[in-house]
Structure formats: structure tokens, C-alpha cells
Amino acid sequence: MPVSIEPKHDASELVAVQTLPDILHKAGMRCASIDWPCTRNSPSYEDNFSDVPEQVRWMTPKLRDELVAMGELPDATDKSWGPLSAARKDQIWAAAACHVIRARKPNLLLLHLLVTDGLQHKYGPQTPGAYAAIAMADAHIRDLLSALD
């Protein structure tokens, strides 16, 4: 039987062991999570945009307010978030990660981009769609590296 994760639960219900972010947080370091699974309501992340249903609802309020003010999120609701394309969501997650890096300089940031996975499942590896998705992910990584400078 395949393993499955029920995403409508908090991290404390899904993860039974101490994680690297838990250890870093206890040591006084800052951690952030952008579209990362099993992080909802975890106290180990100062900024958290969890990979869960109702992502906007469960996002840390400060980050949500900042992303709305920056124009990255259309508003503070999941109603407007849900219909966005996977490519647009990757753009927002990358922008959120860049913002967190610049504004709060986390010691650890977990980022999960999805378009490369989704398009390769849909069209296969080494297809025009897959190459376009990889190019887009590369551009997001370029932006992240620039934010580190």
C-alpha cells in the first residue's frame, strides 16, 4: 500500500521526529518554508507558506500581508489563489522566497517549485514542455541567488 499524507493536518500530527528546522529553530536560527509539505502551524518556521489545501489561509499572517502589499498575491484569500496556474504559483513562491531572504535572512529556507514535476508527468521528460519548465525553474533559482547577494 502506498504511503499517503493527509495534508489537512498540522506538522505536529504528521511528523513524529525532530526535523532539521526544529533543531535550528531551537538553536535560535531562523527558518522559512515556501510550498513545503508537513509544515502547517509548525513553530519552527518564522515564515511559512505551507504546501497544504488553503495555502493562503494557513500562511503566516505577516508574510501573507506582505505578499498582498507587494502585489504578488491578488488578495488574502484562497478563492483567488486556487484558480492560479501552476506557473503563476511557482512565480509567487519564488517571489515569496526572495522576499523572505531579503527581509529576514533565514538560516534555512525550504522551497518547493512544482511546474517541472507537473509538466514532465504530463508530457514526459526531454519534451518541449519539460524544457520550458526547467528554463522557468532556472530563472527562479537565478532570482533566489540574486536575493542572496
C-alpha positions in Angstrom: 0.0 0.0 0.0 1.5 3.4 -1.0 2.2 5.9 1.7 0.0 8.9 1.7 0.0 12.1 3.7 -3.2 13.8 4.7 -2.4 17.5 4.1 -5.2 18.9 6.2 -3.2 18.4 9.4 -0.6 20.4 11.3 3.0 19.4 11.2 2.8 18.1 14.8 0.3 15.5 13.6 2.3 14.5 10.5 5.9 14.4 11.7 6.8 12.3 14.7 10.6 13.1 14.8 12.6 16.2 15.2 13.5 17.9 11.9 16.4 20.0 10.9 14.3 23.2 11.1 13.2 22.2 14.6 16.9 21.8 15.7 17.8 25.1 14.0 14.9 27.0 15.5 15.7 25.7 19.0 19.3 26.9 18.5 17.9 30.4 17.8 18.2 30.3 14.0 15.5 31.5 11.6 13.8 29.0 9.2 11.3 29.6 6.4 9.2 27.3 4.3 7.7 28.1 0.9 5.4 25.4 -0.5 6.9 22.7 1.7 4.8 19.8 2.9 4.1 18.9 6.5 4.9 22.4 7.9 1.4 23.8 8.7 1.4 25.6 12.1 5.0 24.5 12.9 6.6 26.8 15.3 10.0 26.2 13.7 9.2 28.5 10.7 9.1 32.2 11.2 7.7 32.5 7.6 5.6 29.6 6.4 3.7 29.2 3.1 2.8 25.6 3.6 2.1 23.0 0.8 -1.5 22.4 2.1 -5.0 22.9 0.9 -6.0 26.5 1.7 -2.4 27.7 1.4 -3.2 31.4 1.9 -5.3 30.7 5.0 -2.5 28.8 6.7 0.3 31.1 5.6 2.0 33.1 8.4 0.0 36.3 8.6 3.0 38.7 8.3 4.1 37.0 5.1 0.6 36.9 3.7 0.1 40.6 4.3 3.5 41.5 2.8 2.8 39.4 -0.4 -0.6 41.1 -0.8 1.0 44.6 -0.3 3.7 43.7 -2.9 1.0 42.7 -5.4 2.3 39.1 -5.6 -0.9 37.7 -4.1 -4.1 39.1 -5.7 -5.7 39.2 -2.2 -5.5 37.4 1.2 -8.0 34.6 0.2 -7.7 31.1 -1.2 -10.6 31.9 -3.5 -8.3 34.0 -5.7 -5.3 31.7 -5.1 -6.9 28.4 -6.2 -7.5 29.3 -9.9 -4.0 30.5 -10.5 -1.9 28.4 -12.9 0.9 26.2 -11.6 3.4 28.5 -13.4 2.0 31.6 -11.7 2.1 29.8 -8.3 5.8 28.9 -8.9 6.4 32.6 -9.7 4.7 33.7 -6.4 6.5 31.1 -4.4 9.8 32.2 -5.9 9.0 35.8 -5.2 8.0 35.0 -1.6 11.3 33.1 -1.1 13.3 36.1 -2.5 11.3 38.5 -0.2 12.0 36.4 2.9 15.7 36.1 2.0 16.0 39.9 1.6 13.7 40.9 4.5 14.6 38.3 7.2 17.7 36.5 6.1 16.7 33.0 7.2 19.4 30.5 8.1 17.4 27.8 6.2 14.8 28.3 3.6 12.9 25.3 2.1 11.4 26.0 -1.3 9.3 23.6 -3.5 8.7 24.5 -7.1 6.1 22.4 -9.0 6.0 23.1 -12.7 9.0 21.0 -13.7 7.4 17.9 -12.0 3.9 18.5 -13.3 4.9 19.1 -16.9 7.2 16.1 -17.0 4.5 13.9 -15.7 2.1 15.3 -18.3 4.3 15.4 -21.3 7.3 13.3 -20.4 11.0 14.2 -19.8 13.0 15.8 -22.6 9.9 17.3 -24.2 9.4 21.0 -25.2 7.1 21.4 -22.2 9.7 19.9 -19.8 12.5 22.0 -21.2 10.3 25.2 -20.9 9.5 24.3 -17.2 13.2 23.7 -16.5 14.1 27.0 -18.0 11.5 28.7 -15.9 12.8 27.0 -12.7 16.3 28.1 -13.6 15.1 31.7 -13.8 13.5 31.4 -10.4 16.8 30.0 -9.0 18.7 32.8 -10.6 16.4 35.3 -8.8 17.0 33.4 -5.5 20.7 33.6 -5.9 20.4 37.3 -6.7 18.4 37.7 -3.5 21.3 36.1 -1.5 23.7 38.8 -2.8 
